[in-house]
C-alpha cells in the first residue's frame, strides 16, 4: 500500500493540538504492516529547516517508508497577508468558494502538488478539510486511489460561533458565510471514500450536517487520539501552583484566558492567597527588546506569562492543577489529553470537555461559572486526596478510550484494510 499524505501545515514542532493530532495519525499510518511508502506533502508559512525535518522524522522513529519533501510556502494567517486575503475575497465573490477552502488555494501549491501526486498511490489521505480544496485535482491525477478525509473539527461550526458574537449587519454576513461553508463541507464529505472524525461527538455532527444539507448518509469513523501515559511524579508538599497551556492566539483559548484572569483568578486568590498562575503557550509576539507582548487582561497578582514552553513535562512538574477554560471551538482539546496522560488534575469548562466522554468529579472538574471554577481550583490547591483520585481516574480513562488498539481498528476501516490484520 502506498499513501500520499496531504496536510495544510508542516506538523513540527507540535505547538498546538492540530499538529499533535497530525503526528498521532502519521504514527498510526506508518504502523500499518501493508505500508510500502508514505509521502507527506505539506505547506508552511515560514521556512522549515533541515533540522526541523530531521527532528520530525526522529519523532516518528526514522521510518524507511516515510518521504518528507520540503514544505511548499503558503500564507496561513491571512491577517498578516493582505494581498492573499484580497485574493480569497475575490474567489469568494466570483466562484462562491468559502473562506475555509479558498484560503488554502494557490497556483504554486497546485503546480507542486500536481508534480508529486503523479504515481501509483493507493490512498490519498487529506488531513484537514481545507486541503480538500484540491480534491478535484486528486481525483483527476489519482482516479483509482481511495481518498480519506481527516476532520480535525466540524469546520463550519466556527463560523456559526463567530456569527453569534457579531452585531448587525456583520452578523448577517457571517451567517451567510456559515451557510456557504456548511454546504461545501457537506458536499466534500459525500465526495470522499471515507471520513475520519476525532470524536464521537464530531462524527454525530458531521452525519447530521450532511443529512440536513443533502439528505444523504455518511458514516464517519472515529479514530480517537492515541495517548501514551507518562505521569509525572507528584509531591504531597506542592506549592499552590496552577498552570495554563495552549495556543495563545486561538480565539476559544483567548476568550477562556480573558475569563480566567479577570473573573476567576481573583476569586482563587481570595481563597488561596499563595496561589500562582503560570501561562504558557505559543503565539505571542515580542517587542524590539525581546519582551513578550502580554495582553493587559492577562496581568494581575500571582499571574506570570512565560510564552512558548519547549518541554512540557518540566512545565507541569510541581503544579497542583491545570486550568483549561475554553469557550467555543470544536473537535477535542488535546491539552486535556496531555493533562490526563501526565497525571495533572484539571478544571475545564463544558466546551473544554466537549468531544470527550469525561464526567465532572471523576476524571476532571467542570464548571462554566466563575465562582464554581474558582472553587474547584481552590479545592485542587488544598486537597491532595482529590488530586490523587482525579489523576488515577484520568489515567484509567485513557487506557480505556485512547489505546492504540482502538485507533488502529477504526483507521484500518477508513483505509479499506482488513480489520483483523494487526498493525506492528
SEVEXRO-642959 format. One line per 4 residues: for each residue x, y, z of C-alpha. Coordinates in steps of 0.5 Angstrom, whole numbers. Example, Ala and Ser with C-alpha at 12.3 -4.5 7.8 and 13.67 -1.06 7.14 Angstrom:
2
25/-9/16; 27/-2/14
***
This chain:
424
0/0/0; 3/7/-2; 0/13/2; 0/20/-1
-1/25/6; -3/32/4; -3/37/10; -4/44/11
2/45/16; 8/42/17; 7/39/24; 13/40/27
15/43/33; 8/40/36; 6/47/38; -2/46/38
-7/41/38; -8/41/31; 0/39/30; -1/34/35
-6/30/32; -3/30/25; 3/27/28; -1/22/32
-4/20/26; 2/19/22; 5/14/27; -2/10/26
-1/10/19; 7/9/19; 5/3/23; 1/-1/18
4/-7/16; 2/-7/9; 5/0/8; 11/1/3
11/8/2; 8/14/5; 10/21/2; 8/27/6
6/34/2; 5/40/7; 5/47/7; 9/53/11
8/60/13; 16/61/15; 21/56/12; 22/50/15
30/48/17; 33/41/15; 34/41/23; 26/41/24
25/36/18; 30/31/22; 27/32/29; 20/31/26
23/24/23; 26/23/29; 20/24/33; 17/18/28
22/13/29; 26/15/23; 22/10/19; 24/8/12
18/8/9; 17/16/10; 19/21/5; 18/28/7
20/33/2; 21/41/3; 14/44/5; 11/49/0
11/56/2; 4/59/3; 1/64/7; -3/61/13
-5/67/18; -8/72/13; -9/78/17; -1/78/16
-2/77/8; -7/83/6; -6/81/-1; -7/74/0
-14/76/4; -16/80/-2; -15/74/-7; -19/70/-2
-25/75/-2; -25/75/-10; -25/68/-10; -31/68/-5
-34/73/-10; -33/70/-16; -34/63/-15; -37/62/-8
-32/59/-5; -32/60/2; -26/62/6; -25/56/10
-23/53/3; -21/59/-1; -15/61/4; -11/54/2
-11/55/-5; -5/58/-9; -3/56/-16; 4/55/-13
1/50/-9; -3/47/-14; 3/46/-19; 8/43/-14
2/38/-12; 1/36/-19; 8/34/-19; 8/30/-13
2/27/-14; 4/23/-20; 5/16/-18; 1/9/-16
-2/12/-10; -7/7/-7; -9/12/-2; -9/20/-1
-10/22/6; -13/29/6; -11/32/13; -16/38/15
-22/40/11; -18/46/8; -14/42/4; -20/38/0
-20/45/-4; -15/40/-8; -20/34/-8; -22/35/-16
-14/35/-17; -13/29/-13; -19/25/-17; -16/27/-24
-9/25/-22; -11/19/-18; -17/16/-20; -17/10/-17
-14/12/-10; -18/11/-4; -19/18/-1; -19/19/6
-21/26/9; -19/27/16; -23/32/20; -20/36/26
-26/39/27; -33/41/24; -30/47/21; -37/50/19
-39/51/27; -33/56/28; -37/61/23; -43/60/27
-40/61/33; -37/67/30; -43/70/27; -47/69/34
-42/74/37; -42/80/32; -47/86/32; -52/87/26
-50/88/20; -44/84/20; -48/78/24; -52/77/17
-45/77/13; -42/72/18; -48/68/18; -48/67/10
-41/65/11; -43/60/15; -49/57/11; -44/57/5
-38/54/9; -43/48/11; -46/47/4; -39/46/2
-37/42/8; -43/37/7; -41/36/-1; -34/34/1
-36/29/6; -40/26/1; -35/26/-5; -29/22/-1
-29/15/0; -28/15/8; -28/21/13; -24/20/20
-27/24/26; -23/26/32; -29/24/37; -36/21/37
-39/28/38; -36/31/32; -38/24/28; -45/25/30
-45/33/28; -42/31/21; -47/26/20; -53/31/22
-49/36/18; -50/32/11; -57/30/13; -59/37/14
-56/40/8; -56/34/3; -61/29/5; -55/24/5
-52/19/10; -45/19/11; -41/15/17; -35/18/19
-30/13/23; -28/16/30; -20/15/31; -19/17/38
-12/21/39; -7/15/42; -5/18/48; 2/15/51
1/15/59; 7/19/62; 5/21/69; 10/26/73
12/25/80; 7/29/85; 10/31/91; 5/32/97
9/38/99; 7/42/93; 6/50/93; -1/52/90
2/53/83; -4/53/78; -2/53/70; -5/54/64
-2/51/57; -5/53/50; -4/57/43; -5/64/46
-8/66/39; -13/61/38; -20/65/40; -23/60/44
-17/60/48; -16/67/49; -23/68/51; -22/63/56
-16/66/59; -19/73/59; -25/70/63; -20/66/68
-15/72/69; -21/77/70; -27/73/73; -24/67/76
-17/68/79; -18/74/84; -23/69/87; -18/64/87
-13/69/91; -18/70/96; -19/63/98; -12/61/97
-7/68/97; -1/64/96; -4/61/89; 0/63/83
-2/62/76; 3/61/70; 1/62/63; 5/58/57
4/57/50; 6/59/43; 3/65/39; 5/72/43
10/77/39; 16/80/42; 17/88/42; 24/90/40
27/89/46; 25/82/46; 20/82/52; 13/78/51
7/83/49; 2/81/54; -5/83/54; -7/87/59
-13/83/61; -8/77/63; -4/81/68; -5/81/75
-3/79/82; 0/72/82; 0/71/74; 6/70/70
6/69/63; 12/66/60; 10/64/53; 13/58/49
14/52/53; 20/48/50; 19/42/55; 12/40/57
14/35/63; 18/40/66; 13/46/66; 8/41/69
12/39/75; 10/41/81; 4/44/79; -3/42/83
-7/44/77; -8/45/70; -14/51/69; -17/50/62
-22/54/60; -25/54/53; -31/58/50; -33/55/43
-29/51/38; -30/44/36; -26/37/36; -22/35/42
-18/39/47; -11/36/46; -9/40/52; -14/36/57
-11/29/54; -4/32/55; -6/34/63; -9/27/64
-3/23/61; 2/27/65; -3/26/71; -4/33/72
-11/35/76; -15/39/71; -21/44/72; -24/46/65
-31/48/62; -37/45/58; -34/47/52; -27/45/54
-29/38/56; -33/37/49; -32/31/45; -29/27/51
-34/23/55; -31/26/61; -35/26/68; -35/32/73
-32/30/79; -29/23/76; -23/25/71; -24/32/71
-27/38/75; -32/42/70; -35/49/71; -38/55/67
-39/59/73; -33/64/75; -35/62/82; -35/55/81
-29/55/77; -25/58/82; -28/54/88; -25/48/84
-18/51/83; -18/52/90; -20/45/92; -14/42/88
-10/47/91; -12/45/98; -14/37/97; -9/32/96
-14/26/96; -18/30/91; -12/31/86; -10/23/87
-17/21/85; -17/25/79; -10/23/77; -12/16/78
-19/16/74; -16/20/69; -10/15/67; -15/10/67
-20/14/62; -14/14/57; -13/6/58; -20/5/56
-21/10/51; -15/12/48; -11/6/47; -7/4/40
-11/-2/39; -18/2/39; -15/7/34; -12/2/29
-18/-1/28; -22/5/26; -16/7/22; -16/1/18
-23/1/16; -22/8/14; -16/6/9; -20/0/7
-16/-5/10; -18/-12/14; -19/-10/21; -17/-17/23
-10/-15/21; -6/-13/27; -1/-7/26; 6/-7/28
***
